[in-house]
């Protein structure tokens, strides 16, 4: 499994995500700000950084740029945000993020994104945000005739 650094300024959110990723077998550390994350990376470089993008002082975009500038592509960067993917996809890619996972994602989706097997959750598929789509067919595909 991977060494993961979770970065979120909301303590409960960061700790909850860290606990979930621990259940998936990852070795997880937590930082509650971008500055703390950079200090943590100096001490112990993670395989994956899962970062909120809406943080005060230094946001996730700037954190990603600083990581790419200093450490290159040695760390896989996953954005973790409540913003709709399509609205931030271009900015995430420019900042250096490798993929995106929504804060409303199911636990398995989060685990897969961190493991690097996110499929449609990568930035390439960000043009269409699935949260806005609705089914055009009935909820049940079984129709009974009486």
C-alpha positions in Angstrom: 0.0 0.0 0.0 1.0 3.7 -0.3 2.4 6.3 2.1 -0.3 9.0 2.0 -0.3 12.5 3.3 -3.8 14.0 3.7 -4.0 17.8 3.7 -7.1 19.6 4.8 -7.6 22.7 7.0 -10.8 21.1 8.5 -9.4 18.9 11.2 -12.4 16.5 11.4 -12.4 16.1 7.6 -8.7 15.4 7.5 -8.8 12.9 10.4 -11.9 11.1 9.0 -10.3 10.7 5.5 -7.0 9.5 7.2 -8.9 6.9 9.2 -10.7 5.6 6.2 -7.5 5.3 4.1 -5.9 3.5 7.0 -8.7 0.9 6.8 -7.7 0.4 3.2 -4.2 -0.5 4.3 -2.4 2.8 3.6 0.2 4.4 5.9 -1.4 7.8 6.5 -0.2 11.0 8.0 -2.2 14.3 8.3 -1.3 18.0 7.8 -3.8 20.7 8.6 -2.3 23.4 6.3 -0.1 23.7 3.3 2.8 24.9 5.3 2.6 21.9 7.6 2.3 19.6 4.6 5.5 21.0 3.1 7.3 20.5 6.4 6.0 16.9 6.6 7.2 16.2 3.1 10.7 17.4 4.1 10.7 14.8 6.8 9.0 11.9 5.1 8.1 12.0 1.4 4.8 10.3 0.7 3.9 8.3 -2.4 0.5 10.2 -2.6 -0.7 13.6 -1.4 -4.5 14.0 -1.1 -5.1 17.6 -0.7 -8.2 19.9 -0.2 -8.0 22.8 -2.7 -9.9 25.4 -0.7 -7.6 26.2 2.2 -6.7 29.6 3.7 -3.3 31.3 3.4 -1.9 28.8 0.8 -4.6 26.9 -1.1 -4.2 23.4 -2.7 -3.4 24.8 -6.1 -0.4 26.7 -4.8 0.6 23.7 -2.6 0.6 21.5 -5.7 2.7 24.0 -7.7 5.3 24.2 -4.8 5.5 20.5 -4.6 6.0 20.1 -8.4 8.6 22.9 -8.4 10.6 21.4 -5.5 10.1 17.6 -5.8 9.0 17.1 -9.4 6.7 14.3 -10.2 7.9 12.0 -7.4 4.6 12.4 -5.5 1.3 11.6 -7.0 -1.1 14.5 -6.3 -4.8 13.9 -5.8 -7.1 16.9 -5.4 -9.9 16.3 -2.8 -12.6 19.0 -3.1 -16.3 19.7 -2.8 -16.0 21.9 -6.0 -17.5 20.3 -9.1 -14.7 18.7 -11.1 -15.5 20.4 -14.4 -15.3 23.8 -12.8 -11.7 23.3 -11.5 -10.2 20.7 -13.9 -8.1 23.1 -15.9 -6.7 24.8 -12.8 -6.0 21.4 -11.2 -4.0 20.3 -14.3 -2.1 23.5 -14.5 -1.2 23.3 -10.8 0.2 19.8 -11.3 -2.5 17.5 -9.8 -2.7 14.0 -11.3 -6.3 13.3 -10.4 -9.4 14.5 -8.6 -11.8 12.9 -6.1 -14.9 14.6 -4.8 -15.4 15.0 -1.1 -18.8 13.4 -1.7 -17.2 10.3 -3.2 -18.0 6.9 -1.8 -15.2 5.3 0.3 -14.3 2.9 -2.4 -13.9 5.7 -5.0 -11.6 7.6 -2.5 -9.6 4.4 -2.0 -9.3 3.8 -5.7 -8.2 7.4 -6.4 -5.5 7.2 -3.8 -4.4 3.8 -5.2 -4.1 5.4 -8.7 -6.9 3.3 -10.2 -9.5 6.0 -10.4 -10.6 5.3 -14.0 -13.1 8.0 -14.8 -12.1 10.1 -11.8 -8.9 11.3 -13.4 -8.5 14.8 -14.8 -8.9 13.6 -18.4 -12.6 12.8 -17.7 -13.2 16.1 -15.9 -15.1 17.7 -18.8 -18.3 16.0 -17.7 -19.2 16.2 -14.1 -21.5 13.2 -13.3 -23.1 14.9 -10.3 -25.1 17.1 -12.6 -26.4 14.3 -14.8 -29.8 12.7 -14.3 -31.2 9.4 -15.5 -33.6 9.7 -18.4 -35.0 6.2 -17.8 -37.1 5.1 -14.9 -35.4 4.1 -11.7 -36.6 0.5 -12.2 -35.9 -1.2 -15.4 -38.4 -4.0 -14.7 -41.9 -3.4 -15.8 -44.6 -5.8 -15.0 -47.8 -6.2 -17.1 -50.9 -7.0 -15.2 
